[in-house]
Amino acid sequence: MAPPAAAAGGPCGQGGNGSGSSGSSGSATGSLGKALPWITGSPDGALPRLTGRTKAIEMVTGPGSPNDTINRFNVSGTDLGIMWDNGLPGAEHDTLIAFGDTVGVCGSEGDDWRSNVLFRSADTTLADGMRIDSSPLDAPNHSKEIIPGFAIPGEYTTIPTGAVSYGGTQYVRYMSVRSWDTPGNWTTNYSAIATSTDNGENWVNQAGTVRANTEGIGIEGIPAIAPSNKDWQQSAFLTGRGDGYIYEYGTPSGRFGDALLARVHGAQLLDPSAYEYWNGTGWVPEQAAAKAVMPAPVSELSVQWNDYLNKYVAMYTDLNGLVIRQADNPQGPWSGTQTIISGVLLPSVYGGFMHPWASGRYLESVVTTWDRYNVIYMRTDLNGLQMAATDQVDRPDPATTGEAQRIGTDFPDEAPAER
């Protein structure tokens, strides 16, 4: 779902100029002029009321969120919310949630811009929302930017795109954005993996994992640039079911590419030479040989096993809204699409990421919209959505069939009302 071409401004409506000086805030991605060019107005907490299979449960972040992220973490606006199981035992067992470009109090110095932040949740009762327990901080009640990138010239922001845990270490693949281009398109410098061994508190950039997308980025020790790197600038990770592999789905910069697939043994996640790529019939070592496993447009992809559908489920945004596909194997074949959230009912929806602890009949996930610029917690009834992987027919948008409707909007501290 591309933002409107005419939109201008930033998450606080600052037009990219901030409200203070234009100096750096201390990292390559923290300057005041780094507002997203298509977000307008202050972040809000407008919760849509929907009928049909998918319901909006609550705001995870920003105004109206029961997590009170503004006062607890100085997070009033953010997006994405990539979730994964941290794989740690006992009291440290959490769902980790990585967010993209983040603002604090609108009107403060630079709107307190950060390229990314992280929350933790140990909430196991998924039906009624997601309670946030903690966040890595750099000051009281202030979530810190966890991955600042390599501070190279032209590094506009660093945005997490996929994450996974293996052997007690956390791995986040992120993209370094060079420019925001036409709506739905952007250009990256590179993608790379950062790692954490302390439950997401501190992160280390791994230069050897860089997939350079532009020449001359000047990071010592990076692999050589390759034309096929352009197809691996955004990622989704999937832990294999007992086969020892971590699967990585890759898409290009922007919202209009195919999804490709690679696999690697978990212990070799940081070794690019250990990856194998699906070429349509088998696994090969050549990155350039990878073939699409899901056709364009695939945007902000997440993939995980679903025990109710007894299938792998891929969730992503396409031109119709938030959709899912189903498959028996990570490489597919993947079924046709089923629209979970219609773009007709929730315009400019993007970033559908599934909760890693979801099980049974209901699938919990999060989405963002451009106008709210905050993350919404959703719950989908999967009953009746079983679909054979070989069934390639896309199902109709439930908004066009009347199965799903938007019947109102609830605003923070106000009676339910329509815009």
C-alpha positions in Angstrom: 0.0 0.0 0.0 1.8 3.1 -1.2 1.3 6.4 0.6 -0.4 9.2 -1.4 1.9 11.0 -3.8 0.6 14.4 -2.6 1.4 13.8 1.0 4.1 15.9 2.7 5.3 16.2 6.2 6.7 14.0 8.9 5.2 12.0 11.8 4.8 15.3 13.6 3.8 17.2 10.5 7.2 19.0 10.4 7.8 18.7 6.7 11.2 17.2 7.3 12.5 20.3 9.1 12.0 19.3 12.7 11.3 22.0 15.3 14.9 22.7 16.4 18.3 23.1 14.8 19.3 20.8 11.9 22.3 19.3 13.6 22.9 15.7 14.3 21.5 14.0 17.4 24.6 11.8 17.8 24.1 9.1 15.2 24.2 8.9 11.5 20.4 8.5 11.4 19.3 10.9 14.1 19.3 14.3 12.4 16.3 16.5 12.5 15.7 16.5 8.8 15.0 12.9 8.5 11.2 12.9 8.6 9.4 10.4 6.3 8.1 12.5 3.4 4.6 11.0 3.3 3.4 11.1 6.9 1.2 14.0 7.9 0.0 15.3 11.2 0.7 14.1 14.7 0.5 10.3 15.5 -2.9 9.4 16.7 -4.7 6.5 18.4 -7.8 6.1 16.2 -8.8 2.4 16.6 -11.0 1.1 13.7 -14.1 -0.9 14.5 -14.3 -3.7 12.0 -16.7 -6.6 11.3 -15.6 -9.8 9.7 -12.8 -12.2 10.5 -10.3 -9.6 11.7 -10.8 -7.2 14.6 -8.7 -4.3 15.9 -8.1 -5.0 19.6 -6.0 -2.1 20.7 -3.2 0.3 19.9 0.2 -1.1 20.9 1.9 2.2 20.8 1.2 5.9 20.9 -2.0 7.8 22.0 -4.7 5.5 23.4 -2.4 2.6 24.0 -2.8 0.9 27.4 1.0 0.4 27.3 1.4 4.2 27.8 4.4 4.2 25.5 4.5 8.0 25.5 5.2 8.4 29.2 7.1 5.1 29.7 9.4 5.2 26.7 8.9 8.6 24.9 7.4 6.8 21.9 4.4 8.7 20.5 4.7 7.5 16.9 6.4 4.5 15.3 5.7 1.7 12.9 6.2 -2.0 11.9 6.6 -4.0 15.1 8.5 -7.1 13.9 7.9 -9.8 16.5 10.0 -12.9 17.4 10.5 -15.4 20.2 13.8 -14.6 21.9 14.4 -18.3 22.7 15.6 -17.7 26.2 14.5 -19.8 29.2 12.5 -19.0 32.3 12.0 -15.4 33.4 13.8 -14.1 30.3 11.5 -15.7 27.8 10.0 -12.8 25.9 8.5 -11.8 22.6 10.8 -9.1 21.2 9.3 -6.4 19.0 11.4 -4.2 16.8 10.0 -0.9 15.5 11.0 1.4 12.7 11.4 5.2 12.6 10.2 6.6 15.9 9.3 10.0 17.3 8.9 11.1 20.9 7.0 14.3 21.9 6.0 16.3 18.9 7.4 19.8 19.2 10.4 18.7 21.2 13.9 19.1 19.9 13.9 17.2 16.6 10.7 15.5 17.8 13.2 13.1 19.5 13.7 11.1 16.3 15.2 7.6 16.5 15.6 5.2 13.6 14.4 2.1 15.6 13.5 1.0 19.1 12.8 -2.3 20.8 10.1 -3.5 23.2 9.8 -6.7 25.2 6.6 -8.6 26.2 6.2 -11.7 28.3 2.4 -11.5 27.9 1.0 -15.0 27.1 -2.7 -14.0 27.0 -2.9 -12.9 23.4 -6.6 -12.5 23.0 -6.9 -9.1 24.6 -3.8 -7.4 23.4 -0.1 -7.2 24.2 1.3 -5.8 27.4 4.8 -4.2 27.0 7.1 -5.0 29.9 10.4 -3.2 29.1 12.5 -1.5 26.5 16.3 -0.9 26.2 16.7 2.7 27.6 19.4 5.3 27.3 17.7 7.6 29.9 14.8 7.3 32.3 11.6 6.6 30.3 13.4 6.9 27.0 13.8 4.0 24.6 17.1 4.1 22.9 17.9 3.7 19.2 19.2 0.1 19.2 20.8 -0.1 15.7 22.4 3.1 14.4 24.0 1.5 11.3 27.5 2.1 10.1 27.3 5.9 10.0 28.2 6.1 6.3 27.5 9.2 4.2 24.0 9.0 2.8 22.6 6.8 5.5 19.1 8.3 6.0 17.8 5.8 8.5 18.2 2.1 9.5 15.0 0.1 9.7 14.6 -3.5 11.0 12.9 -5.8 8.4 13.2 -9.3 10.0 14.5 -11.0 13.1 15.2 -14.4 14.6 16.8 -16.0 17.6 19.3 -18.9 17.6 21.3 -20.3 20.4 20.5 -17.4 22.8 21.6 -14.8 20.3 19.2 -12.3 18.7 19.6 -11.5 15.0 18.0 -8.5 13.3 18.3 -7.9 9.5 17.9 -4.2 8.8 18.0 -2.0 5.7 20.0 1.2 5.5 17.8 3.7 3.5 19.6 6.1 1.2 16.6 8.0 -0.1 12.8 8.0 -0.1 11.8 8.1 -3.8 8.3 7.9 -5.4 5.5 6.5 -3.3 6.1 2.9 -2.4 9.7 3.1 -3.7 13.0 3.8 -1.9 16.7 3.2 -2.4 18.9 1.4 0.1 22.6 1.5 0.7 22.7 -2.0 2.0 21.1 -4.6 4.3 22.9 -6.1 7.2 22.5 -8.2 10.4 23.0 -6.9 13.9 23.3 -9.2 16.8 22.5 -9.1 20.6 23.6 -11.5 23.3 21.8 -9.7 26.2 18.1 -10.0 25.2 18.2 -7.0 22.9 19.8 -4.5 25.3 22.9 -3.9 23.2 23.6 -4.7 19.5 26.6 -5.2 17.3 26.6 -4.5 13.5 28.0 -7.5 11.6 30.0 -6.1 8.7 30.4 -9.5 7.1 26.7 -9.8 6.6 26.3 -6.6 4.5 24.6 -7.0 1.2 25.7 -3.8 -0.5 23.2 -2.2 -2.8 25.3 0.9 -3.8 29.0 1.2 -4.8 31.6 2.7 -2.5 29.8 2.6 0.9 33.2 2.2 2.5 32.6 -0.3 5.3 35.8 -2.2 6.0 35.5 -6.0 5.7 32.2 -6.1 3.8 31.6 -8.7 1.1 31.9 -7.5 -2.5 28.9 -5.8 -4.0 26.9 -8.1 -6.3 24.0 -7.2 -8.7 21.8 -9.8 -7.0 22.1 -8.0 -3.6 19.4 -5.7 -4.8 16.9 -8.5 -4.3 17.8 -9.0 -0.6 17.4 -5.6 1.0 14.4 -6.6 3.2 13.9 -9.9 4.9 11.7 -12.3 6.8 13.1 -15.1 8.9 11.6 -18.5 9.5 12.9 -21.2 11.8 12.7 -24.6 10.2 10.6 -27.3 11.9 13.3 -29.7 13.1 15.6 -29.5 10.1 18.2 -27.2 11.6 17.8 -24.5 9.1 16.9 -20.8 9.3 15.1 -19.7 6.2 15.4 -16.1 5.0 12.9 -14.6 2.5 14.3 -11.6 0.6 12.7 -8.7 -1.3 14.1 -5.6 -2.9 13.9 -2.0 -1.7 10.3 -0.7 -1.8 6.9 -2.4 -2.1 6.8 -4.0 -5.5 9.2 -6.9 -5.6 9.1 -10.7 -5.7 10.0 -12.8 -2.6 13.0 -15.0 -2.9 14.2 -17.7 -0.4 17.5 -18.8 1.1 18.4 -21.1 3.9 21.3 -21.6 6.3 22.2 -23.6 9.4 21.5 -21.5 12.4 25.1 -21.6 13.6 26.2 -20.0 10.3 23.8 -17.1 10.1 26.7 -14.7 9.9 28.5 -16.5 7.1 27.2 -15.4 3.7 29.1 -18.2 1.9 27.0 -20.8 3.9 23.7 -19.8 2.5 21.8 -21.8 -0.1 19.2 -20.4 -2.5 16.0 -21.9 -3.9 16.3 -21.9 -7.7 12.8 -23.3 -8.4 13.7 -26.9 -8.2 16.5 -27.3 -5.6 19.0 -25.5 -3.3 22.1 -24.0 -4.8 25.0 -21.9 -3.5 24.6 -19.1 -6.1 22.6 -16.1 -4.8 22.0 -14.9 -8.4 20.2 -18.2 -9.2 17.3 -17.6 -6.7 13.9 -17.7 -8.2 10.7 -16.1 -6.8 8.7 -18.2 -4.4 5.9 -15.5 -4.1 5.2 -13.1 -6.9 5.2 -9.3 -6.6 4.1 -7.2 -5.0 5.3 -8.5 -1.6 5.9 -5.9 1.1 6.9 -6.2 4.7 6.7 -10.0 4.8 6.4 -12.3 7.8 6.3 -16.1 7.7 5.7 -18.7 10.4 4.1 -22.2 11.0 0.5 -22.2 11.9 -0.8 -25.2 13.9 -4.5 -24.5 13.2 -4.2 -24.3 9.4 -1.4 -27.0 9.6 0.5 -24.8 7.0 3.2 -22.3 6.8 1.6 -18.9 6.6 3.0 -15.9 4.8 1.6 -12.5 5.7 2.4 -9.3 3.8 0.9 -6.2 2.3 0.0 -6.1 -1.4 -2.1 -3.6 -3.4 -5.3 -4.9 -1.8 -4.3 -4.7 1.8 -3.0 -7.3 4.2 -3.0 -10.8 2.8 -1.9 -14.3 3.7 -0.8 -17.3 1.6 -0.4 -20.9 2.8 2.2 -23.6 2.0 3.3 -27.1 3.1 7.0 -26.2 2.7 9.0 -23.0 3.1 9.7 -22.9 -0.6 6.1 -23.5 -1.6 4.2 -23.9 -3.7 2.3 -21.1 -2.0 -1.5 -20.8 -2.3 -3.4 -17.9 -3.7 -4.0 -14.9 -1.4 -6.7 -14.3 1.1 -7.3 -10.7 2.2 -7.2 -10.4 6.0 -7.5 -6.6 6.2 -8.9 -4.7 3.3 -7.2 -1.5 2.2 -10.7 -0.3 1.4 -11.6 -0.4 5.1 -8.2 0.5 6.5 -6.5 2.7 3.9 -2.7 2.8 3.7 -2.4 -0.3 5.9 1.1 -1.8 5.9 3.5 -4.0 7.9 1.6 -7.1 9.0 3.7 -9.1 11.4 2.4 -12.2 13.2 2.8 -12.9 16.9 5.2 -15.8 17.3 3.2 -17.3 20.1 -0.1 -17.3 18.2 -1.7 -20.8 18.2 -5.1 -22.3 17.7 -8.1 -20.8 15.8 -7.0 -17.1 16.2 -4.0 -15.4 14.7 -2.7 -12.3 16.4 -0.7 -9.8 14.4 0.2 -6.1 14.2 -0.2 -3.5 11.4 0.5 0.2 10.9 -1.3 2.9 8.9 0.3 6.0 7.5 -2.2 8.4 9.1 -2.0 7.0 12.6 1.8 6.3 12.4 1.3 3.8 15.2 1.0 0.1 15.6 -2.4 -1.6 15.9 -2.9 -5.1 17.5 -5.2 -7.3 15.4 -6.9 -10.7 15.8 -8.1 -12.9 13.0 -10.4 -15.9 13.1 -8.9 -18.6 10.9 -11.9 -20.9 10.9 -12.8 -21.5 7.3 -9.6 -20.1 5.9 -8.0 -23.5 5.3 -6.6 -23.5 1.8 -4.6 -26.1 -0.2 -1.2 -25.0 -1.1 -1.9 -26.0 -4.7 -5.0 -23.8 -4.9 -3.6 -20.8 -6.7 -6.8 -18.8 -7.0 -6.8 -15.5 -5.1 -9.9 -15.1 -2.9 -12.1 -11.9 -3.2 -11.6 -9.0 -0.9 -14.1 -9.4 2.0 -14.8 -5.7 1.8 -16.2 -6.2 -1.7 -18.3 -9.2 -0.7 -19.8 -7.5 2.4 -18.2 -10.0 4.8 -16.1 -7.2 6.4 -17.1 -3.6 7.1 -15.8 -0.7 9.0 -18.5 0.5 11.3 -16.7 3.2 13.2 -13.6 4.5 14.9 -12.8 4.8 18.6 -10.6 7.8 19.6 -8.6 8.1 22.8 -10.6 9.7 25.7 -13.6 10.3 23.4 -16.9 8.6 22.7 -16.7 6.3 19.6 -17.1 8.5 16.5 -16.5 8.5 12.8 -14.0 10.8 11.3 
